[in-house]
Amino acid sequence: MLDRDALAQLKGLKTQIEAEKERIEAVLRGTPARYGFARTDDGREVFVPPDEMLKAFPGDRVRVCIRPGKDKRPIAEIEGLVESSIGEFTGRCVSKGKAMFVEPDIAGVNRWLFLPPQTRNGVKAGDYLRCALQRHPIRDGKPQAKVLGTIGAADDPGIENAYTMAKYGLQSEWSDSDKEHLEKLVGAMTPETDSHREDFSNLAFVTIDAARTQDIDDALYAEVTNDGWLLYVAIADPTAYINADSPLRATVAERASSAYFHGAVVPMLPESIAQQRCALAENELRPALVCRVAIAEDGSVGEYRFFEATIRSRAKLSYFAVDRYLGGQDESLICHATPLEALYQVSRALRGRREAQELVMEDRQEFRWLLDDRGHIENIEPCEKLSSQRLVEECMVATNRCAAMFLAEAGANGPFVVHDGFRRDRLKDRAKFLELYVPDSESLDPDSLEGYRDLLRQLASSEHELPLRSMVNRLLTRARLSKKPGAHMGMSLPLYTNCTSPLRKYLDFLVHLQIKATLRGETGTICEQPELDSLSQKLQKLRQISNEAERWLTLEYLQRLAKSTSGPWAAQVSHMGNNGFSVRLDDSGLEGYVDLRKAGEKFHFDKWTATLKSKTRQFRVNTPVHVTLLGSDEETAHLPLFKLDPNSGRKLEVVAKPSEATDN
C-alpha cells in the first residue's frame, strides 16, 4: 500500500494534470488521413487523434478537452457534441457482406455510415441516395443513417446530372403554390394589349437561335439608313407578369439563373412563362422590351431608345440555316433577305469597331459533345463559331451597352457589370511585371480604359517566348455586379450590363425592372448591393455545380477511352498552379490535372516566368505534353488526374563547350 506521502504526491500530480487541461468549444476540421484538428474560437488549431475523430464529423461543433500529449504537443479529446454539421445529404450505397452502408458525398467525410435494415427502403448496392443522419457517433463512434429516397441507379440515363442536382438541392420545378399563383397571373393578364406599349408588330423581326430552343428571348430587325443602320433588338418581357412587387420575384431571385448541363437544364422560370406566354414565338404577338439603336457605318453606337412594346416575330430561324444563307450555300431564307442582310452588315460593322477600338475575347478551338441514349459522351468533334452566332452576339453586346448607359444616365442603382482591371493588392507585382516585359510601359496608364486596352493588346501580340497574355491574368480582377456604374476594363467599355436573357438570368430580369421603372418615371432603386452580392454567390455556385457534372461525364468518357486507346494523349498546359497544372487534350478539349508532387522530382514555381521547373523539366502555359489517365482527384469531385509522359517538358540538353569535350 502507498503511504500518506505517496498518496499526497499522486493527488498533487492529478491536480496538476487537471490544471493543465483546458475545456473549450471548437469546430472540427478533417484531413485526407484519419486525424483532424479542432479549431477554437480564438483561432488555435489543436491536433485530434484518429480515434477521437471517430466520435464526430468534420464541421461539427464539439466540446473538447485540451491536454498535453506525450511530446508536449497539445491534443484535443472530444467530450460532447454542441451542434452537428450533417443533416440531409447524398451518397452512394455500398455493401460489405450482408451489411449495407452509405458512402456520404460530404467534403472531408471519408467513412461509411451504416444503414440499419429498417431504414433501407429497398435500396441496392450502387444506388445513389438521399439520406439523413439517424445516429451521431458521439457516444461510441458508430454512426447510422436512414434512406430518404433513391435518386437512381448507376446505369440510369442521365444519372450524373440528376445526382449532381440532388446533391446541391437544385429544384427543376417551382413549388405548387408559386406555380398556382403564376398561373392565375398568366390567366388574368394580357400585357400585349396594354395601351402604353409601342406597337412594333409591323417590323419584320426574326429570331435566330439553336434549332431546339423553346425559351426564345430575343428577336432582331435592322434597316439601312443614310448614316448606317437602325438596329431593333426585342427582348422577351417576363416582368410583364412578375413585377418588382410580386412575391414571385423572390423565387426568381433564389433560382438566380437557368442551370445548364449536358443533356439537361434546370430552368429559372416555369415553362408556362419561358416557353409559352413570354417566348418570342413565330407569328405570336408578344410583350417585349425593345432597344432601338443607331449604328454608324464605322460600327459606333449612336442614339438609342428603349420602349415597352409588342412585337410579332416573322420566323424562327436556326443558327445553322442562317449561317448557310449568309455563306451563299442555301437560298431557302431569301424571303427574309432584307432583315438578314442588314443584320449581317450591322454585326460586321459592330465587330470591326470592337476589334479596332475595344477588347474582344480571343477565340479558341471549340468542341461539340455528342451524347448517347444514356446521356454519356459518345463522341467529341471540333467545331467553329458560326457567323450567325457572331451576328447575334454583336447585337446583344450593343444592346447591353445601351442598357448600361440608360441606367447610368437615369441615375438608377444598377445593376452594372464592372471589371476593375488590375487587382489593387497586386500593384507592386504589376509594376515588376511591366518592368520585366513591357519596357515602354511608362507611356501607358494601365488604370485607364485606353492604357489597359493598349497594354493587353501589346501582350497578346507579343512574340515573346513566354505566354505574357496568360501570365498577366493572375494580376487581374474578376467581373463583379455593382449598383454603381463603372468601367468594364476587360471589354474596354466605360459601362456594361446584361439585359438580353431575362427568361434565363435574374440579372437581366433585374435590369428590365430598372429600365421599365425609369421609363414610367419612377425611381430606379429596385435593387441594392446586398442583393447583387448574393446573386453573384449563387451564380458562382451554379457554375460549380454544372462543372462538377461535366467533370463526371468527362471522367467516364476518358475511362472508356483509356480501355481502347490508353495513350499517351497529346495535350497542352492550360493553367498553371504552384504544385501542378491543368491540361487540355488536343483532340477533344477535355481537361484534367497533373499533380507534380507525384512526379518523382521536386518542382518550384517561378511567378515571374509563370513556369514550374525542376532540374530536368519545365512547364508553362501552352507547353505541349503527353499524358495518360491516372484516376480522379480525391478533393475535387470527378476531376481527371493525368500522369505525364516521362519525356514531356524535358529541357534541351546543354551542348558541351569545346574545352569541356573529351579528347579523341
Residue pairs with C-beta under 8 A, 6 or more apart in sequence:
2 10
17 67
20 67
20 68
21 65
21 66
21 67
22 65
22 66
22 67
23 63
23 64
23 65
23 66
23 79
24 40
24 41
24 63
24 64
24 66
25 40
25 41
25 61
25 62
25 63
25 64
25 82
26 38
26 39
26 40
26 41
26 46
26 61
26 62
26 64
26 76
27 38
27 39
27 59
27 60
27 61
27 62
28 36
28 37
28 38
28 39
28 48
28 53
28 56
28 57
28 58
28 59
28 60
28 61
28 62
28 78
29 36
29 37
29 38
29 39
29 45
29 58
29 108
30 36
30 53
30 57
30 58
30 108
30 109
30 110
31 37
31 108
32 110
32 634
32 635
33 50
34 50
34 53
35 47
35 48
35 49
35 50
35 53
36 48
36 53
36 58
37 45
37 46
37 47
37 48
37 76
38 45
38 46
38 48
38 62
38 64
38 66
38 76
38 78
39 45
40 46
46 64
46 66
46 74
46 75
46 76
47 69
47 73
47 74
47 75
47 76
48 64
48 75
48 76
48 78
49 75
51 141
52 76
52 77
52 78
54 111
54 137
54 141
55 62
55 78
55 137
55 138
55 141
56 62
56 78
56 81
56 84
56 136
56 137
56 138
57 84
57 85
57 86
57 106
57 108
57 109
57 137
57 143
58 85
58 106
58 107
58 108
58 109
59 85
59 86
59 108
60 81
60 82
60 83
60 84
60 85
60 86
61 81
61 82
61 83
61 85
62 78
62 79
62 80
62 81
62 82
62 138
63 78
63 79
63 80
63 81
63 82
64 76
64 77
64 78
64 79
65 76
65 77
65 79
66 74
66 75
66 76
66 77
67 74
67 75
67 77
68 74
68 75
69 75
78 138
80 138
81 136
81 138
84 133
84 136
86 104
86 106
86 109
86 133
87 132
87 133
88 130
88 131
88 132
88 148
89 104
89 105
89 106
89 130
89 131
89 132
89 133
90 104
90 105
90 128
90 129
90 130
90 131
90 151
90 163
90 166
90 167
91 102
91 103
91 104
91 105
91 106
91 113
91 128
91 129
91 131
92 102
92 103
92 105
92 126
92 127
92 128
92 129
93 100
93 101
93 102
93 103
93 115
93 123
93 124
93 125
93 126
93 127
93 128
93 129
94 100
94 101
94 102
94 103
94 112
94 125
95 101
95 125
99 114
100 114
100 115
100 120
100 123
100 125
101 112
101 113
101 114
101 115
102 112
102 113
102 115
102 129
102 131
102 145
102 147
103 112
104 112
104 113
104 131
104 145
105 167
105 637
111 143
113 131
113 133
113 143
113 144
113 145
114 142
114 143
114 144
114 145
115 123
115 131
115 144
115 145
115 146
115 147
116 134
116 144
116 146
119 134
119 144
119 145
119 146
119 147
120 147
121 147
121 149
121 150
122 150
123 129
123 147
123 150
124 153
126 153
126 154
127 150
127 151
127 152
127 153
127 154
128 150
128 151
128 152
128 153
128 154
128 159
128 163
128 166
129 147
129 148
129 149
129 150
129 151
130 147
130 148
130 149
130 150
130 151
130 166
131 145
131 146
131 147
131 148
132 145
132 146
132 148
133 143
133 144
133 145
134 144
134 145
134 146
135 142
135 143
135 144
136 143
137 143
151 159
151 162
151 163
151 166
152 159
152 162
152 163
153 159
155 374
156 162
157 373
157 374
157 375
158 263
158 264
158 374
158 375
159 375
160 375
160 549
160 552
160 553
160 556
161 261
161 262
161 263
161 264
161 375
161 549
162 264
164 261
164 545
164 548
164 549
164 552
165 172
165 259
165 261
165 264
165 266
165 545
165 549
168 541
168 545
170 259
170 266
170 545
171 266
172 266
172 267
173 179
173 270
174 182
174 251
174 270
175 251
178 248
178 251
179 270
179 272
181 247
181 248
182 241
182 242
182 248
182 270
182 272
182 273
183 272
185 241
185 242
185 246
185 248
186 241
186 272
186 273
186 277
189 240
189 241
191 197
191 237
191 240
191 241
191 287
192 285
192 286
192 287
192 310
194 240
194 287
194 308
196 308
197 287
197 307
197 308
197 309
197 310
198 290
198 307
198 308
198 309
198 310
199 309
199 310
200 232
200 234
200 288
200 290
200 307
200 309
200 310
200 311
201 285
201 310
201 311
201 312
203 221
203 232
203 311
204 221
204 314
204 336
204 338
204 339
205 219
205 220
205 221
205 232
205 234
205 280
205 311
205 312
205 313
205 314
205 339
206 219
206 220
206 221
206 313
206 314
206 315
206 316
206 317
206 336
206 339
206 340
207 216
207 218
207 219
207 220
207 280
207 282
207 313
207 315
207 316
207 317
208 220
208 317
208 318
208 319
208 322
208 388
208 391
208 392
209 216
209 316
209 317
209 318
209 319
209 392
210 318
210 319
211 318
211 319
211 320
214 271
214 274
214 275
214 279
215 236
215 258
215 267
215 269
215 274
215 275
215 279
215 503
215 504
216 236
216 279
216 280
216 281
216 313
216 316
217 235
217 236
217 278
217 279
217 280
217 500
217 501
217 502
217 503
217 504
218 233
218 234
218 235
218 236
218 280
218 392
218 395
218 396
218 500
218 501
219 233
219 234
219 280
219 288
219 311
219 313
220 231
220 232
220 233
220 234
220 339
220 343
220 392
220 395
221 231
221 232
221 234
221 339
221 343
222 229
222 230
222 231
222 232
222 339
222 342
222 343
222 345
222 346
223 229
223 230
223 338
223 339
223 342
224 342
224 345
225 294
227 294
227 296
227 297
227 302
228 294
228 295
228 296
228 297
228 302
228 346
228 349
229 294
229 295
229 342
229 345
229 346
229 349
230 292
230 293
230 294
230 295
231 292
231 293
231 294
231 295
231 343
231 346
231 395
231 398
232 290
232 291
232 292
233 290
233 291
233 293
233 395
233 396
233 398
233 399
233 500
234 280
234 288
234 289
234 290
234 309
234 311
234 313
235 288
235 289
235 290
235 291
235 399
235 499
235 500
235 502
235 508
235 512
236 278
236 279
236 280
236 286
236 288
236 502
236 503
237 278
237 286
237 287
237 288
237 289
237 308
237 502
237 512
238 269
238 273
238 274
238 278
238 502
238 503
238 509
238 512
239 502
239 509
239 512
239 513
239 516
240 278
240 287
241 273
241 277
241 278
242 248
242 249
242 252
242 273
243 249
243 513
244 513
244 517
244 526
252 268
252 269
252 506
252 509
253 506
253 531
253 534
253 535
254 538
255 268
255 506
256 268
256 505
256 506
256 535
256 538
256 539
256 542
257 268
257 504
257 505
257 506
257 507
257 538
257 539
257 542
258 265
258 266
258 267
258 268
258 269
258 503
258 504
258 505
259 265
259 266
259 542
259 545
259 546
260 546
261 546
261 549
261 550
262 369
262 371
262 375
262 377
262 549
262 550
262 553
263 371
263 375
264 375
267 274
267 504
268 274
268 503
268 504
268 505
268 506
269 278
269 503
269 504
273 503
274 503
274 504
278 286
278 287
278 503
279 286
279 503
280 286
280 288
280 311
280 313
281 313
281 316
282 313
282 314
282 315
282 316
283 312
283 313
283 314
284 312
284 313
285 310
285 311
285 312
286 310
286 311
286 312
286 313
287 308
287 309
287 310
288 309
288 310
288 311
289 306
289 307
289 308
289 309
289 499
289 512
289 515
289 516
290 306
290 307
290 309
290 311
291 304
291 305
291 306
291 399
291 402
291 403
292 304
292 305
292 306
292 307
293 301
293 302
293 303
293 304
293 305
293 398
293 399
293 402
294 301
294 302
294 303
294 304
295 301
295 302
295 346
295 349
295 350
295 398
296 302
296 349
297 349
298 349
298 352
298 353
299 349
299 350
299 351
299 352
299 353
299 354
299 356
300 353
301 350
301 398
301 401
301 402
304 402
304 405
304 406
306 402
306 403
306 406
306 515
306 519
307 519
308 516
308 519
314 336
315 336
317 333
317 336
319 386
319 388
319 389
319 392
320 386
320 388
321 330
321 332
321 333
322 333
322 340
322 386
322 388
322 391
323 386
323 387
323 388
323 389
324 330
325 331
325 332
325 333
325 334
325 340
326 340
326 344
326 387
326 388
326 391
327 387
333 340
343 391
343 395
344 387
344 391
346 394
346 395
347 390
347 391
347 392
347 393
347 394
347 395
350 394
350 395
350 397
350 398
351 360
351 390
351 394
354 360
354 394
354 397
357 492
358 453
358 491
358 492
358 493
359 453
359 456
359 457
359 490
359 491
359 492
360 491
362 460
363 385
365 382
365 589
366 382
366 383
366 384
366 385
366 589
367 380
367 381
367 382
367 383
367 588
367 589
368 380
368 381
368 382
368 383
369 377
369 380
369 553
370 377
370 378
370 379
370 380
370 381
371 377
371 378
372 378
375 553
376 553
376 556
376 557
377 553
377 554
377 556
377 557
380 557
380 587
380 588
380 589
380 590
382 589
396 500
399 499
399 500
400 496
400 497
400 498
400 499
400 500
401 493
401 495
401 496
403 497
403 498
403 499
403 511
403 515
404 416
404 417
404 485
404 495
404 496
404 497
405 495
406 515
406 518
407 414
407 416
407 485
407 497
407 511
407 514
407 515
407 518
407 524
408 416
408 485
408 495
410 518
410 524
411 524
412 514
412 517
412 518
412 523
412 524
412 525
413 483
413 484
413 514
413 524
413 525
413 526
413 527
413 528
414 481
414 482
414 483
414 484
414 485
414 497
414 514
414 527
414 532
415 481
415 482
415 483
415 497
415 507
415 510
415 511
415 514
415 527
415 532
416 481
416 482
416 483
416 484
416 485
416 486
416 495
416 496
416 497
417 479
417 480
417 481
417 482
417 488
417 496
417 497
417 498
417 507
418 479
418 480
418 481
418 482
418 484
418 485
418 486
418 487
418 488
418 496
419 477
419 478
419 479
419 480
419 487
419 488
419 489
419 490
419 491
419 496
420 477
420 480
420 486
420 487
420 489
421 446
421 447
421 452
421 476
421 477
421 487
421 489
421 490
422 430
422 446
422 447
422 452
422 475
422 476
422 477
423 475
423 476
423 477
426 474
426 475
429 475
429 607
430 446
430 475
432 608
433 471
433 472
433 475
433 608
434 441
434 446
434 455
435 441
436 608
437 459
437 462
437 464
437 466
437 468
438 444
438 455
438 458
438 459
441 455
444 451
444 454
444 455
445 451
446 452
446 455
449 487
449 489
449 492
449 493
449 494
450 492
452 489
452 492
453 492
456 469
456 472
459 468
459 469
459 472
460 469
462 468
462 469
466 609
466 610
466 611
466 620
467 610
467 620
467 621
467 622
470 610
470 621
470 622
471 609
471 610
471 621
474 607
474 610
476 490
479 488
479 490
480 536
481 507
481 532
481 533
481 535
481 536
482 529
482 532
483 527
483 528
483 529
483 532
485 495
486 495
487 493
487 494
487 495
488 494
488 495
488 496
497 507
497 511
498 505
498 507
498 508
498 511
499 508
499 511
499 512
499 515
500 508
501 508
502 508
502 509
502 511
502 512
506 535
507 535
507 539
510 526
510 527
510 535
513 526
513 527
514 524
514 526
514 527
515 524
517 523
517 524
517 526
518 524
548 637
548 638
551 636
551 637
551 638
551 639
551 640
552 637
552 638
554 590
554 591
554 592
554 638
554 640
555 632
555 638
555 639
555 640
557 590
558 590
558 592
558 629
558 640
559 629
561 629
562 628
562 629
566 628
566 629
567 626
567 627
567 628
567 629
568 626
568 627
568 628
568 645
569 585
569 586
569 587
569 626
569 627
569 628
570 585
570 586
570 587
570 624
570 625
570 626
571 583
571 584
571 585
571 586
571 624
571 625
571 626
571 627
571 642
572 583
572 584
572 586
572 622
572 623
572 624
572 625
573 581
573 582
573 583
573 619
573 620
573 621
573 622
573 623
573 625
574 581
574 582
574 583
574 584
574 591
574 621
575 581
575 582
575 621
576 605
576 610
576 611
576 612
576 619
576 620
576 621
577 605
578 605
579 595
579 596
579 597
579 603
580 593
580 594
580 595
580 596
580 597
580 612
581 593
581 594
581 596
581 612
581 619
582 591
582 592
582 593
582 594
583 591
583 592
583 593
583 594
583 625
583 627
583 642
584 590
584 591
585 591
585 592
585 627
590 640
591 640
592 627
592 629
592 639
592 640
592 641
592 642
593 633
593 636
593 639
593 640
593 641
593 642
594 625
594 627
594 641
594 642
594 643
594 644
595 641
596 603
596 612
599 614
599 644
601 614
601 615
601 616
601 617
602 614
603 612
603 613
603 614
603 617
604 612
604 613
604 614
605 611
605 612
605 613
606 612
606 613
609 620
610 620
610 621
611 618
611 619
611 620
612 618
612 619
612 620
616 650
616 651
617 648
617 649
617 650
617 651
618 649
618 651
619 625
619 649
623 649
624 648
625 644
625 645
625 648
625 649
626 644
626 645
626 647
626 648
627 642
627 643
627 644
627 645
627 648
628 642
628 643
628 645
629 640
629 641
629 642
629 643
630 641
630 642
630 643
631 641
632 638
632 639
632 640
632 641
633 639
633 640
633 641
